[in-house]
Amino acid sequence: MKKPSIPTFLSSFPASGTIRFQAFDLLATLVAVVRTNGCVVFANAALEDALGTSRRTIEGSQLPECFTEPHILKHALEGAGSNEFAALRYDAWLRRLNHEPMPVHVVVAQTDTPGEAIVEMLPLEQQAKQDREERLIDQAQANKELIRNLAHEIKNPLGGIRGAAQLLQMEIDKDLTEYTQVIIHEADRLQTLVDRLLAPHRRPHLVGDVNIHEVCERVRSLILAEFPRGLRVVRDYDTSIPEFRGDREQLIQAVINIAHNAAQELAERIAAGNAKITFKTRIARQVTFGKKRYRLALELHVIDNGPGVPDSIKDRIFYPLVSGREGGSGLGLTLAQTFVQQHHGLIECESRPGHTDFKLLIPLP
């Protein structure tokens, strides 16, 4: 099948809408303002990047010709011009210079100016990412409520069970006290688990100036103290990242939980002497997560070269009590996600054998 080429653009059109529509340049989605005959009045920077050509070339061209099936957008624009609808959505393929066509979700909407429409094109990969982030946020909120309710329901009966066992222990033969000791020990173990579940919701949020590299260095020293041989912890820092307001201890705990999980999964590589964890910091610009758009955000990656997250739990790793390791409590990542979300952030995970990347996103002022 012949690869579609980028359409031949028409003569350039005066960029009279540049000032009027300049706010669209702040968006990560692809946006064009067009006349209902298909002629582009304005194209934002994201659309320039996607098409691989300049705004001056795009403006004045026929936007429908940028699609593999131009007739769909033509009909949509005709419908917008004749007031058949206020907005229309559909999926399409956007042609790009020297690249394969890009799948996009297209939204065509009327503007207040007669004969004009806005065409927003959201790359489907980006749409899937936003949907995944929204699921993570909703899941974390559900986890939080579940944990709190479950912990409180368990806590009260536990006290009664332990107290009854202690009273029983005073009345029975010493030969049988080992059984009451088992009850007391298991009740104490469950009490510890409940306290860990409730800990992030009890502790006050202590806000101060946070340097993310001080957080990373603290975690790095703790991990190397526990795993002094066979493990390298590599720094890949962007030292220009500014301080921000946050709870330093919560962030240290979140990063420790992720890094400690990684180190435990690296047991075989540590034994072989070639285990590696990388702390990588970067600035992300004009990013959307948590249903909000941020001008700047901190990206902290905790990357390891371990076996990867098992496929069976990839979609559930932030659920409470889900663990891919024998003997794991399944709370480390749940608590890490809770701590980061208390900073209006999010943790994402991409994993394959030999490369697992936990990315912490936290908005910056």
C-alpha positions in Angstrom: 0.0 0.0 0.0 1.4 3.4 -1.0 2.3 5.6 1.9 0.3 8.8 1.8 2.4 11.9 1.3 1.9 15.3 3.0 -0.5 17.4 0.9 0.7 20.2 -1.3 -0.1 23.3 0.6 -1.5 26.4 -1.1 -0.1 29.9 -1.1 0.5 31.3 2.4 -2.3 33.1 4.2 -1.8 36.3 6.3 -1.4 35.3 9.9 -4.1 37.8 11.1 -5.4 35.3 13.7 -2.0 34.8 15.4 -2.6 37.2 18.2 -6.3 36.3 18.6 -5.6 32.6 18.9 -2.2 32.7 20.5 -3.5 31.0 23.7 -3.8 27.8 21.6 0.0 27.6 21.5 -0.1 26.7 25.2 -2.0 23.5 24.4 -0.4 20.1 23.8 -3.2 19.1 21.5 -3.2 19.9 17.8 -5.5 22.9 17.1 -6.4 24.6 13.8 -8.9 27.4 13.3 -10.4 27.1 9.9 -13.0 28.6 7.7 -15.9 26.3 6.9 -14.6 25.9 3.4 -11.5 24.2 5.0 -9.0 27.0 4.7 -6.7 27.3 7.7 -6.8 30.6 9.5 -4.5 29.6 12.4 -2.4 26.6 13.4 -0.9 26.1 16.8 2.7 25.1 17.6 1.7 21.5 18.4 0.1 21.1 15.0 3.3 22.5 13.4 5.4 19.9 15.2 3.0 17.1 14.2 2.8 17.9 10.5 6.5 18.6 10.3 6.1 21.9 8.5 5.9 25.6 9.5 2.8 27.5 10.6 3.3 29.9 7.7 2.9 27.0 5.3 -0.1 25.5 7.0 -2.1 28.7 7.3 -3.9 29.3 4.1 -3.9 25.6 3.1 -6.8 23.2 3.0 -6.9 21.4 6.3 -9.0 18.4 5.0 -6.1 17.6 2.6 -4.0 16.9 5.7 -6.1 13.8 6.3 -6.1 10.4 4.6 -9.9 10.8 4.2 -10.4 14.5 3.6 -14.1 14.2 2.7 -15.0 13.4 6.3 -13.7 16.8 7.6 -15.2 18.6 4.6 -18.6 17.3 5.5 -18.1 18.1 9.2 -17.1 21.7 8.4 -20.1 22.1 6.1 -22.3 20.8 8.9 -20.8 23.3 11.3 -21.2 26.1 8.8 -24.9 25.3 8.3 -25.5 25.0 12.1 -26.4 21.3 11.8 -24.4 20.7 15.1 -22.3 22.6 17.6 -19.6 20.0 17.9 -18.7 16.7 16.1 -16.2 14.0 17.0 -14.6 11.2 15.0 -11.4 9.3 14.6 -9.1 9.8 11.6 -5.5 9.6 10.3 -3.4 12.7 10.0 -0.8 12.9 7.3 2.8 13.9 8.4 5.9 14.9 6.5 8.4 12.0 6.3 6.4 10.0 8.9 3.6 7.5 8.9 0.1 8.9 9.4 -0.9 9.6 13.0 -4.2 8.3 14.4 -6.1 11.2 16.0 -9.4 11.9 17.6 -10.9 14.9 15.8 -13.2 17.4 17.5 -14.9 20.0 15.2 -16.6 22.8 17.0 -18.3 26.1 16.0 -16.8 29.4 17.1 -18.6 32.7 17.8 -17.5 33.9 14.4 -19.8 32.9 11.5 -18.1 30.8 8.9 -15.4 29.7 11.3 -14.7 26.5 13.2 -12.0 25.1 15.6 -10.6 21.7 14.7 -8.8 20.0 17.6 -6.9 16.8 17.0 -5.9 14.7 20.0 -3.4 11.9 19.2 -5.0 8.7 20.2 -1.8 7.6 22.1 -2.2 10.8 24.2 -5.9 10.1 24.7 -5.1 6.6 25.9 -2.5 8.1 28.3 -5.0 10.6 29.7 -7.6 7.8 30.1 -5.0 5.7 31.9 -4.1 8.6 34.2 -7.7 9.3 35.1 -8.1 5.6 35.9 -5.1 5.7 38.2 -6.5 8.8 40.0 -9.9 7.2 40.4 -8.4 3.9 41.5 -6.2 5.7 44.1 -9.2 7.5 45.5 -11.2 4.3 45.7 -8.2 2.5 47.3 -7.9 5.3 49.9 -11.6 4.9 50.9 -11.4 1.1 50.9 -8.2 1.1 53.0 -9.6 3.5 55.6 -12.9 1.7 55.9 -11.4 -1.8 56.0 -8.7 -0.8 58.5 -11.3 0.7 60.9 -13.5 -2.4 60.5 -10.6 -4.7 61.4 -9.1 -2.6 64.1 -11.9 -2.9 66.7 -12.4 -6.7 66.5 -8.6 -7.1 66.7 -8.5 -5.5 70.1 -11.2 -7.8 71.4 -9.5 -10.9 70.0 -6.2 -10.0 71.6 -7.8 -9.1 75.0 -9.8 -12.3 75.0 -6.6 -14.4 74.2 -4.7 -12.7 77.1 -7.6 -13.5 79.6 -7.8 -17.0 78.3 -4.0 -17.4 78.7 -4.3 -16.7 82.5 -7.0 -19.4 83.0 -5.6 -22.4 81.0 -2.7 -24.8 81.6 0.7 -23.6 80.7 1.0 -26.4 78.1 -1.7 -24.7 76.1 -0.4 -21.2 76.3 1.5 -21.6 73.0 -1.9 -21.5 71.2 -2.9 -18.3 72.9 0.5 -16.9 72.1 -0.2 -17.6 68.4 -3.5 -15.7 68.6 -1.8 -12.7 70.3 1.1 -12.7 67.9 -1.2 -12.8 64.8 -3.4 -10.1 66.3 -0.3 -7.9 66.8 0.8 -8.6 63.2 -2.6 -7.6 61.8 -2.6 -4.5 64.1 0.8 -3.5 62.6 -0.6 -3.9 59.1 -3.7 -1.8 60.0 -1.5 0.9 61.4 0.5 1.0 58.2 -2.6 1.3 56.1 -3.9 4.2 58.2 -0.5 5.9 58.6 -0.6 8.2 55.6 -4.1 9.4 56.5 -3.3 10.1 60.1 0.0 12.0 59.7 -0.3 15.7 59.0 1.0 17.1 55.7 4.2 19.0 56.7 4.9 21.5 53.9 8.3 23.1 53.4 10.9 23.7 50.6 11.9 20.5 48.9 15.0 19.9 46.8 14.3 16.7 44.8 18.0 15.9 44.5 18.3 15.9 48.3 15.5 13.4 48.4 17.2 11.2 45.8 20.5 11.4 47.6 18.9 10.4 50.9 17.2 7.4 49.3 20.4 6.5 47.4 22.4 6.3 50.6 19.8 4.2 52.3 19.6 1.7 49.4 23.3 1.4 49.1 23.6 0.8 52.9 21.2 -2.1 52.6 22.7 -3.4 49.3 26.4 -2.5 49.5 27.6 -5.0 46.8 26.4 -5.9 43.3 24.2 -2.8 42.9 25.0 0.5 41.3 22.7 3.5 41.9 23.3 6.0 39.1 22.5 9.7 39.2 21.2 11.4 36.1 20.1 14.8 37.4 18.9 18.0 35.9 20.4 20.4 38.4 18.4 23.3 37.1 15.2 22.0 38.7 14.0 24.5 41.3 12.9 23.8 44.8 9.2 23.4 45.4 6.8 23.3 48.3 6.0 19.8 49.6 6.4 17.3 52.4 10.0 16.1 52.2 9.6 13.1 54.4 6.6 11.8 52.5 8.5 12.1 49.2 11.5 10.4 50.7 9.2 7.5 51.8 7.6 7.4 48.3 10.9 7.1 46.5 12.3 4.6 49.1 9.3 2.4 48.6 9.8 2.3 44.8 13.6 2.0 45.0 13.4 -0.7 47.7 11.0 -2.7 45.6 13.3 -2.4 42.6 16.3 -3.5 44.7 14.5 -6.6 45.9 13.4 -7.5 42.4 17.1 -7.2 41.4 18.2 -10.0 43.7 19.6 -12.2 40.9 21.4 -9.3 39.2 22.8 -8.2 42.6 24.2 -11.7 43.1 25.7 -11.5 39.6 27.1 -8.0 40.3 25.4 -6.2 37.4 22.3 -4.6 39.1 21.5 -1.0 38.4 19.0 1.6 39.6 18.9 5.0 38.0 17.5 8.2 39.5 16.8 10.5 36.6 15.2 14.0 37.0 13.8 16.2 34.2 11.5 19.1 33.7 8.3 18.5 31.7 6.6 21.4 30.0 3.0 21.9 29.1 1.9 18.6 30.5 -1.6 17.4 31.4 -2.2 14.9 34.2 -4.8 14.5 36.9 -7.3 16.2 34.5 -5.3 19.5 34.8 -2.8 21.2 32.6 0.5 22.4 34.1 3.1 24.7 32.6 5.9 22.9 34.4 6.2 19.6 36.2 9.0 17.6 37.8 9.7 14.2 36.4 11.5 11.8 38.6 12.3 8.4 37.1 13.3 5.4 39.1 14.6 3.0 36.5 16.0 -0.6 37.1 17.3 -3.3 34.9 15.4 -6.1 36.7 13.0 -8.7 35.3 10.1 -6.3 35.0 6.6 -6.2 36.5 4.7 -9.5 35.9 2.0 -9.2 33.3 -0.5 -10.7 35.6 -0.3 -7.6 38.0 0.7 -4.8 35.6 -2.7 -3.2 35.7 -3.0 -3.6 39.5 0.4 -2.8 41.0 -0.9 0.3 42.8 -3.8 -1.7 44.4 -3.4 -2.3 48.1 -2.1 -5.8 49.1 -1.1 -6.7 45.5 2.5 -7.9 45.3 4.6 -9.7 42.8 7.1 -10.9 45.4 6.7 -13.8 47.8 6.3 -12.4 51.3 5.6 -8.8 50.0 3.0 -6.8 51.9 1.7 -5.1 48.7 1.6 -1.7 50.4 4.7 0.0 49.2 3.5 1.2 45.9 0.0 2.0 47.2 1.5 4.3 49.9 3.9 5.8 47.4 1.0 6.7 45.1 -0.9 8.2 48.0 2.1 10.4 49.1 2.7 11.7 45.5 -1.0 12.4 45.0 -1.0 14.5 48.2 1.4 16.7 46.2 -1.2 16.8 43.3 1.0 14.4 41.4 0.9 11.0 39.9 3.1 7.9 39.5 3.2 6.0 36.2 4.9 2.7 35.4 6.3 1.3 32.1 7.9 -2.1 32.4 9.4 -4.7 30.2 12.1 -7.3 31.0 15.4 -5.5 31.7 13.8 -2.1 32.0 11.2 -0.9 34.5 10.6 2.9 34.8 8.5 4.3 37.6 7.9 8.0 36.8 6.8 10.4 39.5 5.1 13.6 38.1 4.7 16.5 40.5 3.6 20.0 39.3 6.0 22.9 39.8 5.0 26.5 40.5 
